[in-house]
Amino acid sequence: MAIMESSIRPDEMKLDGGGVEAFRHRLSGVLVCPGDQNYEAARAVWNGMIDRRPALIAYCANRQDVIEAVDFARTTGILTAVRSGGHNIAGASLCDGGFVIDLSRMNRVTVDPVSRTARAEGGALLADLDAATQAHGLATTTGVNSDTGLIGLTLGGGIGRLGRKHGLSCDNMLWAEIVTADGQVLNASEQENADLFWGLRGGGGNFGIVTAITYRLHPLGPTVLAGSLVYEWKSVRDALRRYAEFSAAAPDALCADAALITMPDGSHGFAISAFYAGSMDEAERVLRPLRQALTPIADRIGPISYVQLQKAGDASFPRGHRFYWKAQFLRQITEAAADALIDRFPSVPSPRSFFVFQQVGGAIARVPAGATAYANRDAAYDSFPVSIWSDLAADEANIAWAREMYAVLRPFGMNGVYVNNLGDEGLERVKAAYGENYDRLVTLKRKYDCDNLFRLNQNVHP
Ligand SMILES: Cc1cc2nc3c(=O)[nH]c(=O)nc-3n(C[C@H](O)[C@H](O)[C@H](O)COP(=O)(O)OP(=O)(O)OC[C@H]3O[C@@H](n4cnc5c(N)ncnc54)[C@H](O)[C@@H]3O)c2cc1C
C-alpha cells in the first residue's frame, strides 16, 4: 500500500525489550503485544479485509499516555499508526510490525448547555457525542454510522445529516488539543496556533494526535421527522430523477441521501433517506411533495428520536465484514449519470452492497474553499459504491463491481474526492481532495511534522 511506504520493521528499529518494558511502565493504559491473550481482538478493525499484525498496541488512558506514546514512536523510529474508531476503509490505523497508538479508551464527552458547546476526547465515537448532547436537546454535525470515530471523522471534514444546516463537523470545531510529533501539547483555535487550526479542519491526522475537540452545538429534537421511501426497480429511473430534482432544490434544513439497493427478496430497488432539522409541521410540509410525487412501496418517514436515527444505519455496515468502496463528488445527478448507474447496478455480486448518494451543499458550500483545509465545498453529493461481503473467495468480484460502478460515473464526477472516503488511491487523489489547499498543507506539515512521523493516513508529504 502507498500509505505503508518507508515502514521500519521491528527487526530494523532501535527497540529492545528493556525499552518496551520501560514504556509499558510509563503508561497508565495498557500495552498489548503479539502472544497476549487479547492480541487478536486488539488488532481487529472495522473492515474485515484488513489483516495486519502490529508489534505493539498502546491503549492510552489519558493525554500523558499519548505524549509517552509519541515520544516512544519518535525515539525508536517505529512505524506508527493512530487509531480511534478503527473505521478507515483502507485500514490506515493498523500496520504490520509497527506501533498502534489507540485512543478508544479516551472517549469522555462533556457538554456545557449554557455556552452550547461539547468537549470530546480523542477516542469518542459519534454515539458518545450524540448521546451526551441530546441529553440537553443539542446536537452538531456527525456522520451516519454511530460507531465511527468522532475525531477521525472531524479531522477529514465530517459529512452528516446536519451538515447542510450547520456545516461540516470541522466547521463546528471551536478548539482542539493536539500532541505534535515532538511530544508538545498545543491548543489550536482561531486565537491560538491559527495555522494549525486551519489544517485540522480537513487535513486529517497529518499534524499530530488530537486528544480533544470542542464543538459548537445547536438545538435539535429530541424527536425529528426522518425515514426512508423505498421504490421498486421498475420505477428506479423516475424515482432517481425525482430525487435529483427534489434534493437540488431542498432547503438547508433538509438532507436527503439515496441508494440503489437489493431488497430482502433479492430484487433491486431504490431508497431515499430523508431528514429535516426543524419543527414537525415544517418537516411534513417540506417532505410532502417528495412523498406524493411517486408512490413508494414503503413510506417509513415518521417521528423518531435523533439518537435512534443516528444509529438506524448501523446494521448496514456490520463490523468485521469485508468492505471496499471508491468515492467521488458530484455537482449534480444528470439523466446520463443515472442511466449509467442503473444499467450497471444489477450486476452487484452481494445483496448487502449498495450505491449511495450522500447529500452535501447548503451551509457546507457557503464556507470559502480556502477558509479551512477541507476544499471541495461546491459538491452537491458524495457518491460511492459500497461493496460488502463476507467470503474471502469473493473478494475479486466484489472489488471489481465497486471499481466498475465508480468508473461508469467518473465522466460525470468532479475531480474532487472526500479525503475520509479515500482508500489506497495514491498521492494524486490526496491532492484532488485538497485542491488549492494542498500546498498550504505541505507548509504546515513541514512546520509540525517534518519527519512525517504521522504518515499512515492520506498523507501530505513534507
Ligand atoms: C461505515 C462507515 C460510515 C461512515 N460514514 C461517514 C459519514 O457519514 N460521514 C463522514 O464524514 N465520514 C464517514 N465515514 C468515514 C470516516 O469519517 C473515516 O473513516 C474516519 O477516518 C473514521 O475515523 P476513525 O477514528 O473511526 O478511524 P480510524 O481508522 O481509527 O482512524 C483513521 C485515521 O484518522 C486519523 N485519526 C483518527 N483519530 C485521530 C486522532 N484522535 N488524532 C489524530 N488523527 C486521528 C488517523 O490518521 C487515522 O489513520 C464512514 C466510515 C465508515 C467505515
Ligand as a Chemical Component Dictionary entry (heavy atoms), coordinates in Angstrom:
data_LIG
# 
_chem_comp.id                   LIG 
_chem_comp.type                 NON-POLYMER 
_chem_comp.pdbx_formal_charge   0 
_chem_comp.three_letter_code    LIG 
# 
loop_
_chem_comp_atom.comp_id 
_chem_comp_atom.atom_id 
_chem_comp_atom.alt_atom_id 
_chem_comp_atom.type_symbol 
_chem_comp_atom.charge 
_chem_comp_atom.model_Cartn_x 
_chem_comp_atom.model_Cartn_y 
_chem_comp_atom.model_Cartn_z 
_chem_comp_atom.pdbx_ordinal 
LIG C1  C1  C 0 -19.329 2.575  7.975  1  
LIG C2  C2  C 0 -18.735 3.936  7.791  2  
LIG C3  C3  C 0 -19.565 5.017  7.692  3  
LIG C4  C4  C 0 -19.024 6.290  7.520  4  
LIG N1  N1  N 0 -19.859 7.359  7.413  5  
LIG C5  C5  C 0 -19.340 8.600  7.324  6  
LIG C6  C6  C 0 -20.187 9.726  7.304  7  
LIG O1  O1  O 0 -21.416 9.622  7.358  8  
LIG N2  N2  N 0 -19.610 10.946 7.214  9  
LIG C7  C7  C 0 -18.259 11.112 7.150  10 
LIG O2  O2  O 0 -17.805 12.238 7.094  11 
LIG N3  N3  N 0 -17.444 10.054 7.149  12 
LIG C8  C8  C 0 -17.942 8.808  7.232  13 
LIG N4  N4  N 0 -17.100 7.730  7.239  14 
LIG C9  C9  C 0 -15.656 7.928  7.034  15 
LIG C10 C10 C 0 -14.966 8.246  8.342  16 
LIG O3  O3  O 0 -15.062 9.631  8.564  17 
LIG C11 C11 C 0 -13.466 7.885  8.266  18 
LIG O4  O4  O 0 -13.340 6.506  8.053  19 
LIG C12 C12 C 0 -12.735 8.300  9.531  20 
LIG O5  O5  O 0 -11.345 8.256  9.280  21 
LIG C13 C13 C 0 -13.054 7.394  10.666 22 
LIG O6  O6  O 0 -12.360 7.740  11.819 23 
LIG P1  P1  P 0 -11.997 6.602  12.872 24 
LIG O7  O7  O 0 -11.407 7.240  14.045 25 
LIG O8  O8  O 0 -13.159 5.700  13.073 26 
LIG O9  O9  O 0 -10.936 5.772  12.042 27 
LIG P2  P2  P 0 -9.509  5.185  12.389 28 
LIG O10 O10 O 0 -9.337  4.071  11.406 29 
LIG O11 O11 O 0 -9.348  4.868  13.826 30 
LIG O12 O12 O 0 -8.544  6.374  12.020 31 
LIG C14 C14 C 0 -8.408  6.786  10.689 32 
LIG C15 C15 C 0 -7.363  7.851  10.602 33 
LIG O13 O13 O 0 -7.851  9.022  11.238 34 
LIG C16 C16 C 0 -6.795  9.680  11.906 35 
LIG N5  N5  N 0 -7.176  9.798  13.319 36 
LIG C17 C17 C 0 -8.151  9.138  13.967 37 
LIG N6  N6  N 0 -8.235  9.589  15.225 38 
LIG C18 C18 C 0 -7.288  10.537 15.365 39 
LIG C19 C19 C 0 -6.892  11.387 16.431 40 
LIG N7  N7  N 0 -7.504  11.339 17.626 41 
LIG N8  N8  N 0 -5.880  12.249 16.210 42 
LIG C20 C20 C 0 -5.264  12.318 15.013 43 
LIG N9  N9  N 0 -5.602  11.538 13.977 44 
LIG C21 C21 C 0 -6.614  10.670 14.150 45 
LIG C22 C22 C 0 -5.548  8.869  11.705 46 
LIG O14 O14 O 0 -4.825  9.404  10.617 47 
LIG C23 C23 C 0 -6.079  7.512  11.311 48 
LIG O15 O15 O 0 -5.227  6.822  10.433 49 
LIG C24 C24 C 0 -17.620 6.462  7.424  50 
LIG C25 C25 C 0 -16.783 5.348  7.518  51 
LIG C26 C26 C 0 -17.338 4.101  7.707  52 
LIG C27 C27 C 0 -16.431 2.930  7.771  53 
# 
loop_
_chem_comp_bond.comp_id 
_chem_comp_bond.atom_id_1 
_chem_comp_bond.atom_id_2 
_chem_comp_bond.value_order 
_chem_comp_bond.pdbx_ordinal 
LIG C1  C2  SING 1  
LIG C2  C3  SING 2  
LIG C2  C26 DOUB 3  
LIG C3  C4  DOUB 4  
LIG C4  N1  SING 5  
LIG C4  C24 SING 6  
LIG N1  C5  DOUB 7  
LIG C5  C6  SING 8  
LIG C5  C8  SING 9  
LIG C6  O1  DOUB 10 
LIG C6  N2  SING 11 
LIG N2  C7  SING 12 
LIG C7  O2  DOUB 13 
LIG C7  N3  SING 14 
LIG N3  C8  DOUB 15 
LIG C8  N4  SING 16 
LIG N4  C9  SING 17 
LIG N4  C24 SING 18 
LIG C9  C10 SING 19 
LIG C10 O3  SING 20 
LIG C10 C11 SING 21 
LIG C11 O4  SING 22 
LIG C11 C12 SING 23 
LIG C12 O5  SING 24 
LIG C12 C13 SING 25 
LIG C13 O6  SING 26 
LIG O6  P1  SING 27 
LIG P1  O7  DOUB 28 
LIG P1  O8  SING 29 
LIG P1  O9  SING 30 
LIG O9  P2  SING 31 
LIG P2  O10 DOUB 32 
LIG P2  O11 SING 33 
LIG P2  O12 SING 34 
LIG O12 C14 SING 35 
LIG C14 C15 SING 36 
LIG C15 O13 SING 37 
LIG C15 C23 SING 38 
LIG O13 C16 SING 39 
LIG C16 N5  SING 40 
LIG C16 C22 SING 41 
LIG N5  C17 SING 42 
LIG N5  C21 SING 43 
LIG C17 N6  DOUB 44 
LIG N6  C18 SING 45 
LIG C18 C19 SING 46 
LIG C18 C21 DOUB 47 
LIG C19 N7  SING 48 
LIG C19 N8  DOUB 49 
LIG N8  C20 SING 50 
LIG C20 N9  DOUB 51 
LIG N9  C21 SING 52 
LIG C22 O14 SING 53 
LIG C22 C23 SING 54 
LIG C23 O15 SING 55 
LIG C24 C25 DOUB 56 
LIG C25 C26 SING 57 
LIG C26 C27 SING 58 
# 
